[in-house]
């Protein structure tokens, strides 16, 4: 053994040196380990993050330890103490902040310190004792190490060693992100969870901590918050935005203004409930509400960017879509200011605003986005960690779950509930998952051979079962007469494998395939059919008017459908548009007949301008700049 070590030029002093290095690294390793334990609650894991996560922590620890070990003892002790103290404070903040909020701390929150000062002491006092035990253990370990700090009397070669350590660190720090895999350069639905995209955008603190660990997280968060240049609009773009928001037009009242004022409201976003599924045979409960409602028979739910479901959530909550003219996903604007979002406007009136869904808050970064939009809470069945198998994918659980039931129906005061269903989601297969559960419940041992179309209807029946439970719960708790339901599909059922099914029920030749159900129900409302063309962008302005909430028209891309001055139209991500008579693509009429070329030119211009406004407003976070310039109050995201 001694001969082998001699050949490798490894001597006793090298073991002593390694022992000292490991000793100095212990407090940093403990802090990282504890943060990993905290981050285990975050529902995000990809094999690609394992090696980079280890590497980030190794290279940062080597940097810290390598520097102090190449300094004279007293200087090394001081530098070590400063580095440890800095990260210990950051570690302590994460340890207190994450259990309380569900998010890891970001430097941007320092700018909001005054807003949290009133409750910070209460938060500290109610922090779990286990966290303080861990913090005390780490602190005690560090104090012992600092007191018994290893000697380094000979400074010969120290500067050269430190320079070499920095060089190795920079090289490894540059290389490590490549192990996260290739970033999506275009728009894909799962960009939100691609490790390289998460690392580059750095807009989701929980996923970033899972990828980076505490040391790289702190470094990159500091860079993104204070040093990274903000995207700057060109003079042309800046002027366009100034012109777009130069006027302030308060929406005029009409015959539907305030008809729902003071009522509770449930936004019911229906996963995959295409128009051909809304029948009395397949969905009797939903169909009954539909027949007693204001029905919008020319409604279109389409998507831009990745994630069609979340795109509808963004539109209904903020009045904006994911950008069309440049590559960015709907869930990428977690730090953007949306000062006149749906939840913020209702909260100003004293409403409690909560969201309910099957999936965890980490999926599509919903927890982060919903907090940014102004929700009190986002509740996911998966976050409860009580479900086994796939029973959480059954929509009935949105009502049957005791916690959800209590939050939805047993709270005092007016409420807004944003409920997102899930069951009619791919795969449409009765041999696995939720499909097998539903098929066994309905058919037992006499299960017939079911087509994909049959399976889709079976899934829709489960959503309808939830609708029935929802209505029943409203009645049981005295909420039925004072609640409005805004129901719409997130998208047509494009997830079917057999596309010929859609050919039976829809116009599938162009973007008009995006036609989906949308209606607004309330007990006693006059059933009305509205044939005017509209999209999910028009839902929020329409609802605001019906609840008597005054709003500025320029702050939304869509329109109040009930406004007599609004003729109705929808535009799509390829800049085509439809007004109920003409379908125009690439600036030319594809279907319908028109000799009015000036109208077509005008509409092409309107569509281009709206898309430009939608995209630039979000790209440059223009509402924050606008409200700040006007001295208007707003809450930082």
VEXTOR-198014 format. One line per 8 residues: their letters; for each residue y, x, z of C-alpha. Coordinates in steps of 0.5 Angstrom, whole numbers, plus 500, padded with zeros to 3 digits. Each point is the difference from the previous one (the first is absolute). Example, Ala and Ser with C-alpha at 12.3 -4.5 7.8 and 13.67 -1.06 7.14 Angstrom:
% residues 2
as	491/525/516  507/502/498 .
//
This chain:
% residues 637
xxxxxxxx	500/500/500  505/506/502  498/503/493  502/494/496  506/499/504  502/507/499  499/499/493  505/494/500 .
xxxxxxxx	505/504/504  499/495/505  502/503/507  500/498/507  508/499/500  499/495/494  496/496/505  505/500/505 .
xxxxxxxx	506/499/495  496/494/497  499/497/508  507/501/501  502/496/494  495/494/501  503/500/507  507/499/498 .
xxxxxxxx	497/495/495  497/495/505  506/496/501  502/499/493  492/498/499  500/495/505  507/497/498  497/499/493 .
xxxxxxxx	493/498/503  504/494/504  504/498/494  494/500/496  497/495/505  506/496/500  500/500/492  492/497/500 .
xxxxxxxx	503/493/501  503/501/493  496/497/495  500/505/495  495/505/498  499/504/493  495/506/500  506/504/496 .
xxxxxxxx	504/500/507  495/504/504  500/507/498  508/500/499  501/497/507  496/505/503  504/505/495  507/498/502 .
xxxxxxxx	498/500/508  497/507/499  505/503/496  506/498/504  496/502/507  499/507/497  507/500/498  503/499/507 .
xxxxxxxx	494/504/503  501/506/495  508/500/501  500/500/508  494/505/500  504/505/496  506/500/505  501/504/506 .
xxxxxxxx	497/496/506  507/497/503  502/498/493  494/497/498  499/496/506  507/497/499  499/499/493  493/497/502 .
xxxxxxxx	503/496/505  506/497/495  494/498/495  496/497/505  506/496/503  502/498/494  493/497/497  499/497/507 .
xxxxxxxx	506/496/500  498/497/493  493/499/503  502/497/506  504/495/495  494/499/496  496/498/506  505/495/502 .
xxxxxxxx	502/497/494  494/499/496  496/496/505  506/496/501  502/498/493  494/502/496  504/505/496  501/508/501 .
xxxxxxxx	507/502/501  504/502/495  507/504/500  504/494/496  499/496/507  504/505/503  506/497/497  498/493/503 .
xxxxxxxx	500/503/507  505/496/503  496/494/498  494/502/504  504/502/506  500/494/504  492/499/500  498/508/499 .
xxxxxxxx	499/500/508  496/494/500  495/503/495  500/507/503  498/496/507  494/496/497  497/505/496  493/501/501 .
xxxxxxxx	498/505/506  495/504/495  506/502/496  503/503/506  494/503/502  499/503/493  507/503/500  500/503/507 .
xxxxxxxx	493/503/498  503/503/494  507/502/504  496/503/505  496/504/495  506/503/497  503/502/506  494/504/502 .
xxxxxxxx	500/504/494  508/501/500  499/503/507  494/504/498  503/502/493  496/506/497  504/506/499  502/503/494 .
xxxxxxxx	504/507/502  499/504/493  505/496/495  497/505/494  499/496/494  502/494/503  505/498/495  495/501/494 .
xxxxxxxx	495/496/504  505/494/500  502/501/493  493/500/498  498/494/504  506/496/497  498/502/493  493/497/502 .
xxxxxxxx	502/494/503  505/499/494  494/501/495  495/495/504  505/495/501  502/500/492  492/499/499  498/495/505 .
xxxxxxxx	503/494/497  496/501/493  494/499/504  502/493/501  499/498/493  504/498/494  505/495/501  501/494/496 .
xxxxxxxx	506/501/495  500/493/498  499/494/503  493/498/503  499/495/505  497/505/506  505/505/499  502/498/507 .
xxxxxxxx	494/503/503  499/506/495  501/506/505  504/504/495  505/494/499  501/499/507  501/507/502  505/501/494 .
xxxxxxxx	504/493/502  499/501/507  502/493/501  495/498/505  500/503/506  493/498/503  496/502/493  504/507/500 .
xxxxxxxx	498/502/507  493/498/498  501/505/494  504/505/503  499/501/508  506/501/505  503/506/497  500/499/493 .
xxxxxxxx	502/493/501  506/503/504  502/505/495  500/495/494  503/494/504  506/505/502  501/502/492  499/493/498 .
xxxxxxxx	505/497/505  505/505/500  500/505/494  496/497/494  506/498/495  501/492/499  499/498/493  507/499/497 .
xxxxxxxx	502/495/495  503/502/494  507/498/498  498/494/496  495/498/505  505/500/505  505/496/496  494/495/498 .
xxxxxxxx	498/499/508  508/499/502  501/495/494  493/496/502  502/499/507  508/500/499  500/492/501  498/496/506 .
xxxxxxxx	498/493/497  498/496/506  494/495/498  503/493/498  497/494/504  495/495/496  496/494/501  495/504/504 .
xxxxxxxx	504/505/504  498/499/507  494/495/499  496/504/505  505/503/504  497/501/507  493/500/499  495/505/501 .
xxxxxxxx	497/503/493  494/503/498  499/504/494  493/500/498  499/505/495  493/498/496  496/506/498  497/499/493 .
xxxxxxxx	501/492/500  501/499/493  503/494/497  493/498/497  497/500/508  505/495/502  496/494/499  498/494/505 .
xxxxxxxx	493/502/499  501/508/502  506/500/505  501/492/502  504/502/506  505/505/496  500/495/495  502/494/504 .
xxxxxxxx	506/504/503  501/502/493  501/493/498  504/498/506  505/506/498  506/503/495  495/502/495  502/506/495 .
xxxxxxxx	496/499/494  503/506/496  499/506/506  498/507/498  498/505/505  499/507/496  501/507/503  503/507/498 .
xxxxxxxx	498/506/503  493/501/504  498/494/505  501/493/497  499/497/507  505/504/503  505/499/494  500/493/502 .
xxxxxxxx	501/502/507  506/504/498  503/495/496  499/494/505  503/504/506  506/504/496  501/497/494  498/506/496 .
xxxxxxxx	494/503/496  497/506/499  504/504/495  499/499/493  503/506/497  498/506/504  493/501/503  501/498/508 .
xxxxxxxx	495/495/503  502/494/504  498/503/507  504/506/499  507/498/503  498/500/507  507/503/502  504/496/495 .
xxxxxxxx	505/495/503  499/493/498  506/497/505  499/492/497  492/500/500  497/493/502  498/502/507  506/503/501 .
xxxxxxxx	504/494/498  495/495/504  501/505/506  507/499/500  499/493/501  495/501/506  494/500/497  494/504/502 .
xxxxxxxx	497/503/493  493/503/500  495/501/495  492/499/500  495/503/495  493/502/500  501/508/499  503/505/505 .
xxxxxxxx	507/502/500  499/506/497  497/497/493  506/501/495  504/502/506  501/493/502  502/501/507  505/505/498 .
xxxxxxxx	503/496/495  500/493/504  504/504/505  505/502/495  501/493/498  501/497/506  494/497/503  498/500/507 .
xxxxxxxx	493/502/499  495/501/495  493/497/502  493/503/497  493/497/502  498/507/498  504/503/505  497/496/506 .
xxxxxxxx	494/504/499  495/494/502  497/498/493  493/503/498  498/499/493  505/497/495  501/493/504  508/502/500 .
xxxxxxxx	500/499/493  499/493/501  507/496/500  498/495/505  500/506/505  508/500/499  500/494/504  494/500/504 .
xxxxxxxx	501/507/503  503/498/507  505/505/500  503/498/493  499/493/502  504/501/507  506/504/496  500/495/494 .
xxxxxxxx	500/493/504  501/501/508  507/504/500  507/497/502  505/499/495  501/500/492  496/505/496  498/503/493 .
xxxxxxxx	493/501/499  498/505/494  493/498/499  496/504/495  493/498/498  495/504/497  493/497/499  501/499/492 .
xxxxxxxx	500/508/499  495/504/496  494/501/500  498/493/498  493/501/502  495/495/504  495/506/501  505/504/505 .
xxxxxxxx	505/499/505  504/494/501  497/497/494  493/500/503  503/497/506  504/494/496  494/499/496  495/500/506 .
xxxxxxxx	504/495/503  501/495/494  493/500/497  495/503/506  493/502/497  502/496/493  505/504/497  501/499/493 .
xxxxxxxx	502/506/495  507/500/501  505/503/494  506/504/502  504/494/498  496/496/505  501/506/505  507/500/499 .
xxxxxxxx	500/492/502  496/501/506  505/505/503  506/496/498  496/494/504  500/505/506  508/501/499  500/492/500 .
xxxxxxxx	496/500/507  506/504/503  505/496/497  496/494/503  500/503/507  507/502/499  503/493/499  495/498/506 .
xxxxxxxx	503/505/505  507/498/498  498/493/502  497/501/506  506/504/503  505/496/498  503/504/494  498/496/494 .
xxxxxxxx	506/496/499  505/506/501  497/505/496  501/502/492  494/503/496  502/505/495  494/501/496  499/505/494 .
xxxxxxxx	495/504/497  501/508/500  497/500/493  495/497/495  493/502/501  500/506/495  495/503/505  494/496/496 .
xxxxxxxx	495/505/496  499/494/495  507/499/497  497/495/496  501/495/506  507/501/499  500/498/493  497/493/502 .
xxxxxxxx	506/498/504  506/504/498  504/503/495  498/507/500  503/503/494  506/503/503  504/500/507  500/493/501 .
xxxxxxxx	493/501/503  504/501/506  501/493/501  498/498/507  501/494/506  506/500/504  502/494/504  505/498/506 .
xxxxxxxx	497/495/505  503/497/506  498/493/503  504/494/497  503/505/495  500/496/493  495/502/495  503/503/494 .
xxxxxxxx	498/504/494  505/506/498  498/502/493  505/505/500  498/507/499  500/505/506  496/506/503  499/503/507 .
xxxxxxxx	507/503/500  503/493/500  496/498/506  505/503/505  506/497/498  497/493/499  498/500/507  506/503/503 .
xxxxxxxx	504/494/497  495/495/502  501/502/507  507/500/500  501/508/500  506/502/497  499/506/495  503/505/495 .
xxxxxxxx	497/499/493  502/507/498  495/503/506  494/497/496  497/501/493  497/492/500  503/494/501  500/493/503 .
xxxxxxxx	496/496/496  503/494/502  507/502/498  502/496/494  504/506/497  493/504/499  496/498/494  494/504/502 .
xxxxxxxx	496/506/497  495/505/502  500/508/498  495/504/500  498/508/501  501/501/492  506/497/500  498/494/497 .
xxxxxxxx	502/493/502  499/492/500  504/495/501  496/494/499  501/499/492  500/507/498  496/506/501  503/507/498 .
xxxxxxxx	497/507/500  504/506/498  506/496/499  497/495/495  497/493/500  492/500/500  499/493/502  505/494/499 .
xxxxxxxx	505/499/495  508/502/501  505/501/495  505/502/505  500/507/500  506/501/505  496/497/505  494/504/499 .
xxxxxxxx	505/506/500  503/498/506  494/499/504  497/506/498  506/503/503  500/496/507  492/503/500  502/507/499 .
xxxxxxxx	506/499/505  496/497/506  494/505/499  505/506/500  503/497/506  494/499/504  498/507/498  506/504/502 .
xxxxxxxx	501/496/506  494/502/503  500/507/497  506/502/503  500/495/507  506/497/497  501/495/506  500/505/505 .
xxxxxxxx	506/503/496  503/494/499  500/497/507  502/506/503  506/501/495  502/493/502  500/501/507  494/494/501 .
xxxxx	495/500/505  493/502/499  494/503/503  497/506/498  493/500/497 .
//
